[in-house]
Amino acid sequence: MQNISSEIVYRTILFRPILKEQQKTATYLSAIDDKTENVHQQIKKTSV
């Protein structure tokens, strides 16, 4: 197995979404997190 040379790293172009897309993604993931927490709380209530 060969190491990655610094030249390859410097030539690699990384694309990242614009800020608006990053914010949409963060909002979506936060909503999933909230939903997961709600389900977790419901499970805790029903298992007592």
C-alpha positions, -999 to 999 in steps of 0.1 A, spaced: 0 0 0 13 34 -9 11 66 11 -7 96 -4 17 122 -15 13 158 -5 12 167 -42 -20 146 -46 -35 162 -15 -28 197 -27 -42 190 -62 -74 175 -49 -104 198 -53 -130 195 -25 -164 208 -31 -185 220 -2 -220 232 -4 -228 269 -2 -238 283 32 -275 282 23 -273 245 16 -253 239 47 -280 256 68 -307 235 51 -288 204 59 -283 214 95 -320 222 99 -329 188 85 -305 170 107 -317 189 138 -353 179 130 -343 143 128 -324 147 161 -355 162 177 -377 134 164 -353 108 176 -353 123 211 -391 125 212 -393 88 202 -367 80 229 -387 98 255 -419 80 245 -401 46 247 -389 55 282 -424 64 293 -439 32 280 -413 9 295 -417 22 331 
